[in-house]
């Protein structure tokens, strides 16, 4: 059986404009040790916004 990789952990992303949360995503903590910033579609703002990793 395959073993779940210990380098990946789940993070929640938060909209930088309205503060709404989206579903948890995974990131590799070895390749990206700092906080993630991704452009995604926000349902509350109804347009693409920058989502930052919630601590």
N, CA, C and O atoms as a GROMACS GRO file, in nm:
protein
  220
    1UNK      N    1   0.083  -0.119   0.000
    1UNK     CA    2   0.000   0.000   0.000
    1UNK      C    3   0.087   0.125   0.000
    1UNK      O    4   0.196   0.127   0.057
    2UNK      N    5   0.038   0.226  -0.064
    2UNK     CA    6   0.111   0.352  -0.071
    2UNK      C    7   0.098   0.426   0.062
    2UNK      O    8  -0.007   0.427   0.125
    3UNK      N    9   0.206   0.488   0.100
    3UNK     CA   10   0.209   0.564   0.224
    3UNK      C   11   0.183   0.711   0.194
    3UNK      O   12   0.236   0.764   0.095
    4UNK      N   13   0.104   0.777   0.275
    4UNK     CA   14   0.078   0.920   0.254
    4UNK      C   15   0.206   0.998   0.281
    4UNK      O   16   0.274   0.976   0.381
    5UNK      N   17   0.237   1.089   0.191
    5UNK     CA   18   0.360   1.166   0.199
    5UNK      C   19   0.356   1.260   0.320
    5UNK      O   20   0.258   1.331   0.340
    6UNK      N   21   0.462   1.260   0.400
    6UNK     CA   22   0.467   1.345   0.518
    6UNK      C   23   0.503   1.489   0.485
    6UNK      O   24   0.489   1.577   0.570
    7UNK      N   25   0.550   1.516   0.361
    7UNK     CA   26   0.589   1.652   0.324
    7UNK      C   27   0.470   1.739   0.288
    7UNK      O   28   0.483   1.862   0.282
    8UNK      N   29   0.354   1.680   0.265
    8UNK     CA   30   0.237   1.757   0.226
    8UNK      C   31   0.148   1.780   0.347
    8UNK      O   32   0.125   1.688   0.426
    9UNK      N   33   0.097   1.902   0.360
    9UNK     CA   34   0.002   1.930   0.466
    9UNK      C   35  -0.112   2.014   0.410
    9UNK      O   36  -0.096   2.081   0.308
   10UNK      N   37  -0.226   2.011   0.476
   10UNK     CA   38  -0.343   2.083   0.428
   10UNK      C   39  -0.342   2.225   0.482
   10UNK      O   40  -0.308   2.249   0.598
   11UNK      N   41  -0.379   2.319   0.398
   11UNK     CA   42  -0.389   2.460   0.435
   11UNK      C   43  -0.522   2.513   0.386
   11UNK      O   44  -0.578   2.464   0.289
   12UNK      N   45  -0.573   2.615   0.456
   12UNK     CA   46  -0.695   2.681   0.413
   12UNK      C   47  -0.657   2.815   0.352
   12UNK      O   48  -0.567   2.883   0.400
   13UNK      N   49  -0.727   2.852   0.246
   13UNK     CA   50  -0.700   2.978   0.178
   13UNK      C   51  -0.809   3.079   0.211
   13UNK      O   52  -0.926   3.044   0.220
   14UNK      N   53  -0.767   3.206   0.228
   14UNK     CA   54  -0.858   3.312   0.269
   14UNK      C   55  -0.848   3.426   0.168
   14UNK      O   56  -0.738   3.466   0.129
   15UNK      N   57  -0.962   3.478   0.126
   15UNK     CA   58  -0.967   3.589   0.030
   15UNK      C   59  -0.907   3.714   0.094
   15UNK      O   60  -0.940   3.747   0.208
   16UNK      N   61  -0.820   3.782   0.022
   16UNK     CA   62  -0.754   3.900   0.078
   16UNK      C   63  -0.846   4.022   0.081
   16UNK      O   64  -0.819   4.118   0.153
   17UNK      N   65  -0.956   4.019   0.005
   17UNK     CA   66  -1.047   4.134  -0.001
   17UNK      C   67  -1.161   4.119   0.100
   17UNK      O   68  -1.179   4.205   0.186
   18UNK      N   69  -1.239   4.011   0.089
   18UNK     CA   70  -1.358   3.997   0.174
   18UNK      C   71  -1.335   3.905   0.294
   18UNK      O   72  -1.412   3.910   0.390
   19UNK      N   73  -1.232   3.822   0.291
   19UNK     CA   74  -1.203   3.735   0.404
   19UNK      C   75  -1.275   3.602   0.404
   19UNK      O   76  -1.269   3.530   0.503
   20UNK      N   77  -1.343   3.568   0.296
   20UNK     CA   78  -1.413   3.440   0.292
   20UNK      C   79  -1.313   3.327   0.273
   20UNK      O   80  -1.209   3.344   0.210
   21UNK      N   81  -1.347   3.211   0.330
   21UNK     CA   82  -1.260   3.094   0.324
   21UNK      C   83  -1.306   3.001   0.213
   21UNK      O   84  -1.425   2.994   0.181
   22UNK      N   85  -1.210   2.928   0.153
   22UNK     CA   86  -1.245   2.824   0.058
   22UNK      C   87  -1.194   2.691   0.111
   22UNK      O   88  -1.123   2.687   0.212
   23UNK      N   89  -1.229   2.585   0.043
   23UNK     CA   90  -1.197   2.450   0.091
   23UNK      C   91  -1.047   2.431   0.108
   23UNK      O   92  -0.968   2.498   0.041
   24UNK      N   93  -1.006   2.340   0.196
   24UNK     CA   94  -0.864   2.317   0.220
   24UNK      C   95  -0.793   2.261   0.097
   24UNK      O   96  -0.850   2.179   0.024
   25UNK      N   97  -0.671   2.304   0.076
   25UNK     CA   98  -0.587   2.254  -0.032
   25UNK      C   99  -0.459   2.202   0.029
   25UNK      O  100  -0.432   2.226   0.147
   26UNK      N  101  -0.380   2.130  -0.049
   26UNK     CA  102  -0.255   2.076   0.000
   26UNK      C  103  -0.139   2.152  -0.061
   26UNK      O  104  -0.146   2.201  -0.174
   27UNK      N  105  -0.030   2.159   0.017
   27UNK     CA  106   0.093   2.216  -0.036
   27UNK      C  107   0.210   2.134   0.015
   27UNK      O  108   0.202   2.072   0.121
   28UNK      N  109   0.318   2.136  -0.061
   28UNK     CA  110   0.439   2.065  -0.022
   28UNK      C  111   0.523   2.161   0.061
   28UNK      O  112   0.570   2.262   0.009
   29UNK      N  113   0.543   2.131   0.190
   29UNK     CA  114   0.613   2.224   0.277
   29UNK      C  115   0.764   2.227   0.253
   29UNK      O  116   0.831   2.316   0.304
   30UNK      N  117   0.818   2.131   0.178
   30UNK     CA  118   0.960   2.134   0.145
   30UNK      C  119   0.985   2.230   0.029
   30UNK      O  120   1.079   2.309   0.033
   31UNK      N  121   0.901   2.224  -0.075
   31UNK     CA  122   0.918   2.310  -0.192
   31UNK      C  123   0.871   2.452  -0.168
   31UNK      O  124   0.930   2.546  -0.222
   32UNK      N  125   0.765   2.471  -0.089
   32UNK     CA  126   0.711   2.605  -0.062
   32UNK      C  127   0.702   2.626   0.089
   32UNK      O  128   0.594   2.610   0.146
   33UNK      N  129   0.812   2.662   0.155
   33UNK     CA  130   0.809   2.678   0.301
   33UNK      C  131   0.736   2.804   0.346
   33UNK      O  132   0.685   2.809   0.458
   34UNK      N  133   0.729   2.909   0.260
   34UNK     CA  134   0.660   3.031   0.299
   34UNK      C  135   0.512   3.020   0.264
   34UNK      O  136   0.468   2.921   0.207
   35UNK      N  137   0.436   3.124   0.298
   35UNK     CA  138   0.292   3.120   0.274
   35UNK      C  139   0.258   3.128   0.126
   35UNK      O  140   0.326   3.194   0.048
   36UNK      N  141   0.151   3.059   0.090
   36UNK     CA  142   0.106   3.054  -0.048
   36UNK      C  143   0.017   3.173  -0.081
   36UNK      O  144  -0.058   3.221   0.004
   37UNK      N  145   0.026   3.221  -0.205
   37UNK     CA  146  -0.066   3.322  -0.258
   37UNK      C  147  -0.107   3.277  -0.397
   37UNK      O  148  -0.023   3.259  -0.486
   38UNK      N  149  -0.237   3.258  -0.416
   38UNK     CA  150  -0.290   3.207  -0.543
   38UNK      C  151  -0.407   3.294  -0.586
   38UNK      O  152  -0.487   3.338  -0.503
   39UNK      N  153  -0.417   3.318  -0.718
   39UNK     CA  154  -0.536   3.384  -0.772
   39UNK      C  155  -0.643   3.279  -0.794
   39UNK      O  156  -0.623   3.184  -0.869
   40UNK      N  157  -0.756   3.295  -0.729
   40UNK     CA  158  -0.870   3.205  -0.743
   40UNK      C  159  -0.998   3.287  -0.751
   40UNK      O  160  -0.999   3.406  -0.720
   41UNK      N  161  -1.106   3.220  -0.793
   41UNK     CA  162  -1.236   3.286  -0.803
   41UNK      C  163  -1.304   3.287  -0.667
   41UNK      O  164  -1.319   3.182  -0.604
   42UNK      N  165  -1.345   3.404  -0.622
   42UNK     CA  166  -1.417   3.418  -0.495
   42UNK      C  167  -1.566   3.428  -0.524
   42UNK      O  168  -1.609   3.515  -0.601
   43UNK      N  169  -1.644   3.341  -0.463
   43UNK     CA  170  -1.789   3.340  -0.486
   43UNK      C  171  -1.856   3.462  -0.425
   43UNK      O  172  -1.955   3.511  -0.478
   44UNK      N  173  -1.802   3.510  -0.315
   44UNK     CA  174  -1.863   3.624  -0.247
   44UNK      C  175  -1.837   3.755  -0.324
   44UNK      O  176  -1.927   3.838  -0.337
   45UNK      N  177  -1.714   3.774  -0.372
   45UNK     CA  178  -1.679   3.894  -0.450
   45UNK      C  179  -1.723   3.882  -0.596
   45UNK      O  180  -1.737   3.983  -0.664
   46UNK      N  181  -1.743   3.760  -0.642
   46UNK     CA  182  -1.785   3.730  -0.779
   46UNK      C  183  -1.680   3.769  -0.883
   46UNK      O  184  -1.714   3.809  -0.994
   47UNK      N  185  -1.551   3.757  -0.847
   47UNK     CA  186  -1.441   3.777  -0.942
   47UNK      C  187  -1.314   3.714  -0.886
   47UNK      O  188  -1.311   3.670  -0.771
   48UNK      N  189  -1.210   3.710  -0.967
   48UNK     CA  190  -1.085   3.650  -0.924
   48UNK      C  191  -1.012   3.744  -0.828
   48UNK      O  192  -0.997   3.863  -0.855
   49UNK      N  193  -0.969   3.687  -0.717
   49UNK     CA  194  -0.898   3.762  -0.613
   49UNK      C  195  -0.775   3.685  -0.570
   49UNK      O  196  -0.760   3.568  -0.604
   50UNK      N  197  -0.687   3.750  -0.496
   50UNK     CA  198  -0.571   3.685  -0.440
   50UNK      C  199  -0.613   3.616  -0.310
   50UNK      O  200  -0.670   3.679  -0.220
   51UNK      N  201  -0.584   3.487  -0.303
   51UNK     CA  202  -0.612   3.410  -0.182
   51UNK      C  203  -0.480   3.382  -0.113
   51UNK      O  204  -0.384   3.335  -0.176
   52UNK      N  205  -0.475   3.409   0.018
   52UNK     CA  206  -0.354   3.385   0.096
   52UNK      C  207  -0.376   3.272   0.194
   52UNK      O  208  -0.489   3.247   0.237
   53UNK      N  209  -0.270   3.207   0.229
   53UNK     CA  210  -0.277   3.095   0.323
   53UNK      C  211  -0.312   3.145   0.463
   53UNK      O  212  -0.249   3.239   0.514
   54UNK      N  213  -0.410   3.083   0.524
   54UNK     CA  214  -0.450   3.118   0.659
   54UNK      C  215  -0.357   3.049   0.757
   54UNK      O  216  -0.326   2.932   0.739
   55UNK      N  217  -0.314   3.119   0.857
   55UNK     CA  218  -0.223   3.060   0.957
   55UNK      C  219  -0.302   3.010   1.075
   55UNK      O  220  -0.245   2.957   1.170
   0.00000   0.00000   0.00000
